[in-house]
Amino acid sequence: MAASGTGGHLYPAQAVAKELIERGCNVVFMGYNLTTSPFFARDRFCYEEVASATFSRKNFIKAPFLLLLGIWQSMRSFYRHRPKLVVGFGSYHSFPVLVAAWLMKIPYILFEANAILGKVNRLFAKKAMLNTCELFDIKNPPAFFLKTTLPKAKERVAKISQEKALQYFGLQNALPTILIFGGSQGSVSMNHLAIEAVTEVKAKGIHLQVIHLLGSLMQAEEVLQRYEKEKIPAAVKAYESHMAQAYGAADFLICRAGASTVIEQMHHGVPALFIPYPYLKDDHQMWNARYVVDQWQGAMVISQKNLTKESLATHIMTMLEKSQSMKESLAKADCISTDKALVDVIMEKMS
């Protein structure tokens, strides 16, 4: 498994690895900073560190040496493990591993989570044994991409009735419920903006309640006190391990537009107000969000640039008005079909 970096790259890779191991395969992760990544389950999987780098002004001279070191480390590991197949999950962390696979003529499969190809996947797509994706129609692909499904954790995809889900969070049945979260690490800027906007909506006499998942960068107790001061019913946590409960409780979401978030949003049929992460060079979260807006009319998307509490409050009120029609549109997303499970594809290619 050539995978490292953010949760968006590591979570799908680990889901696939878990099922491959259950089917009798030996799996080794290779990537940069796996020993320190908060998104990687080091106690579950074999792994090896591989040096990597991106070219920037700060490390323009150093980067080539780190990449060459990573390629050498990958080749050394391949000589030792003799893999039948390499599976790349994108990001610059996979570059040295894929170069080594190409040099040693080891077949590789690529998986792209987002609506627009990352640079590494675009570079290696033409030479891949197979290219795969999940939900999105890849924009301007250089080769064919097979739509596949990833293994899903029950705690994220189980369908929970809204009544039971609200009970789980200790919230009321009578009030519209907003679920706010900022991705695997959370987002301080989005958290603050959402709190201010919800307060603004309450000041206009519109009653609602909130499930707010902050991530690790803010104190849940302080945020909960803020909601209590404004008399807004709220369940505030750093993290929720049973996301199916959170989706089940929500009338709509305020969130980023990472691939996993969009796929889960569509699976649960919950309308979303997407605020894509604004500092990505390829702006892939904006492309992910646009897919739901344009293809399914199940979301709104707004740029974080120049977003204020007043403008976000206005969008929240619009979502309250349109959420039911968006739910009806998203119900059609159950018709989405994919060709095969990615794990089945991998097993076939190794047989």
Order of alpha helices (4+ residues) and beta strands (2+ residues): alpha-beta-beta-alpha-beta-alpha-beta-alpha-beta-beta-alpha-alpha-beta-alpha-beta-alpha-beta-alpha-beta-alpha-beta-alpha-beta-alpha-beta-alpha
